[in-house]
């Protein structure tokens, strides 16, 4: 039974990794397909089916967002999200649709069968603003913390936060508003805390190798 109880208006750290720590994002198309799902599945439509190609959402009647995406990072064998629940069961429904849709896509494209993620997604309630800011730094810089040093990692919301990309997937205001929307100050905050995570490793339960 899941320990976390999801409530509307609350923030959560959501994460998971591939079975046996295997890579589940093998190339650019896989990353883009997962990001497409993050957009397409974030509504109240009951269907979890989604197109394989990367394209804008097609509106099908009245819908509402299940969650608000605050930050994300997708690495070869795991992902991290910060989500705010918008409607009842929003986090659960969003993650169920996203996980099922991507698994079906991955299995078909890579001639694989069975599960690809290590059980149900993991979740932690973010119960303070200080914790929210700290986790935003951890999630946004997660690729660097894990040694993926490619400049401007395209599968993280960091580029959106620092205005190096015009991304609309995340709501950045809750974080950037606390830095007077000064992207350079927030980038310094991220760098300082990324160094801390990398050197001290004090959030072991959240670090998915």
C-alpha positions in Angstrom: 0.0 0.0 0.0 1.4 3.4 -0.9 2.5 5.4 2.1 2.0 8.9 0.6 -1.5 10.3 0.6 -2.0 12.8 -2.2 -3.9 16.0 -1.5 -5.0 18.8 -3.8 -2.7 21.8 -3.7 0.2 19.9 -2.2 3.6 19.3 -3.8 5.3 15.9 -4.2 8.6 14.6 -5.3 7.9 11.7 -7.8 10.7 9.4 -9.1 11.4 6.0 -10.5 14.0 4.0 -12.4 14.4 1.2 -14.8 14.2 -2.5 -13.7 17.6 -3.6 -12.5 18.8 0.0 -13.0 18.6 -0.6 -16.8 18.4 2.3 -19.2 14.8 3.0 -20.3 15.6 6.1 -22.4 17.9 4.9 -25.2 18.0 7.8 -27.6 16.5 11.2 -28.4 13.2 9.8 -29.7 12.6 8.0 -26.4 13.2 11.1 -24.3 11.0 13.1 -26.6 8.2 10.5 -26.5 8.3 10.6 -22.7 8.1 14.3 -22.6 5.2 14.2 -25.1 3.4 11.9 -22.7 4.1 14.4 -19.8 2.0 16.9 -21.8 -0.6 14.6 -23.4 -1.5 12.6 -20.3 -1.9 15.6 -18.0 -5.6 15.9 -18.5 -8.9 14.3 -17.4 -9.5 12.2 -20.5 -10.0 8.6 -19.4 -7.9 7.1 -22.3 -4.2 6.4 -21.7 -3.6 6.0 -25.4 -1.4 8.6 -27.2 0.3 9.0 -30.5 3.9 7.8 -30.9 5.1 10.9 -32.8 6.0 14.1 -31.1 3.3 16.6 -31.8 1.1 19.1 -30.0 -1.8 18.0 -27.9 -5.1 17.5 -29.7 -8.0 18.9 -27.6 -10.9 16.5 -27.2 -13.7 18.2 -25.4 -13.6 19.6 -21.9 -10.5 18.6 -19.9 -8.6 19.7 -16.8 -5.1 19.3 -15.8 -4.4 16.5 -13.3 -1.2 18.0 -12.0 1.0 21.1 -12.2 4.5 20.2 -13.2 7.1 22.3 -11.3 10.4 20.7 -12.4 11.6 17.6 -14.0 14.8 15.7 -15.1 14.9 12.6 -17.2 18.2 10.6 -17.2 19.0 7.4 -19.1 17.7 5.0 -16.3 15.5 7.2 -14.1 13.4 10.3 -13.8 12.4 12.9 -11.2 9.4 15.2 -11.1 8.1 17.8 -8.7 4.3 17.8 -9.1 1.5 19.8 -7.5 -1.8 17.8 -7.4 -4.7 19.8 -9.1 -7.6 17.4 -8.9 -8.6 14.3 -6.8 -6.3 11.4 -7.6 -4.4 13.6 -10.1 -0.9 12.4 -9.3 -1.9 8.8 -9.4 -3.9 9.1 -12.6 -1.2 11.1 -14.3 1.6 8.7 -13.4 -0.5 5.7 -14.3 -1.2 7.0 -17.8 2.3 8.2 -18.3 3.9 4.9 -17.2 1.5 2.7 -19.1 1.7 4.8 -22.3 5.5 5.0 -22.3 5.9 1.3 -21.5 3.7 0.3 -24.5 5.7 2.6 -26.7 9.0 1.3 -25.5 8.1 -2.3 -25.8 6.8 -1.9 -29.3 9.7 0.2 -30.5 12.5 -1.8 -28.9 10.9 -5.3 -29.3 10.7 -5.7 -25.5 8.0 -7.3 -23.4 6.9 -6.8 -19.8 7.5 -4.0 -17.3 10.4 -1.5 -17.7 10.1 0.5 -14.5 11.1 -0.7 -11.0 7.6 -1.2 -9.6 5.2 1.7 -8.8 6.6 5.2 -8.8 8.1 6.5 -5.6 6.6 9.6 -3.9 7.5 11.9 -1.1 5.4 14.7 0.3 7.1 18.1 0.1 6.0 19.6 3.4 7.8 22.9 3.6 8.9 25.7 1.3 12.6 25.2 2.2 12.3 21.6 1.1 10.5 22.6 -2.1 13.4 25.0 -3.0 16.0 22.5 -2.2 14.4 19.7 -4.2 13.9 22.1 -7.1 17.7 22.5 -7.2 18.2 18.7 -6.9 15.7 17.9 -9.7 16.7 20.6 -12.1 20.4 19.7 -11.8 20.0 16.0 -11.5 21.7 15.1 -14.7 24.9 16.9 -13.5 24.7 15.3 -10.0 24.7 11.9 -11.7 27.6 12.7 -13.9 25.8 13.5 -17.2 27.9 16.6 -17.9 26.5 17.4 -21.4 26.1 21.1 -21.5 22.5 22.3 -21.7 21.0 18.8 -21.0 17.8 19.0 -23.0 15.7 16.6 -20.9 15.6 18.8 -17.8 13.5 21.9 -16.9 16.8 23.7 -16.0 16.9 25.3 -19.4 13.4 26.7 -18.9 14.2 28.1 -15.5 17.3 29.8 -16.7 15.6 31.1 -19.9 17.9 29.2 -22.3 14.7 27.6 -23.7 11.2 28.9 -24.1 9.5 26.0 -22.4 5.9 26.0 -21.3 5.6 22.6 -19.7 6.5 23.8 -16.2 5.0 26.4 -13.9 8.2 28.1 -12.7 6.6 30.9 -10.7 6.4 29.2 -7.3 10.2 28.8 -7.4 11.5 31.8 -9.5 9.2 34.2 -7.7 11.2 33.6 -4.6 14.3 34.9 -6.4 12.5 38.0 -7.8 12.4 36.1 -11.1 16.2 36.6 -11.4 17.3 33.6 -13.4 21.0 34.2 -12.6 20.4 34.2 -8.8 18.4 30.9 -9.1 21.1 29.4 -11.3 23.6 30.2 -8.5 21.4 28.6 -6.0 21.1 25.5 -8.1 24.9 25.3 -8.6 25.6 25.7 -4.9 23.2 23.0 -3.9 24.2 20.7 -6.8 27.7 20.8 -5.4 26.4 20.0 -2.0 24.4 17.0 -3.2 27.3 15.7 -5.2 29.8 16.0 -2.4 27.8 15.3 0.7 25.2 12.8 -0.6 22.9 13.5 2.3 19.7 12.7 0.3 20.6 9.1 -0.3 17.0 7.9 -0.3 16.3 10.2 -3.3 19.4 9.5 -5.3 18.8 6.8 -7.9 22.1 5.5 -9.3 
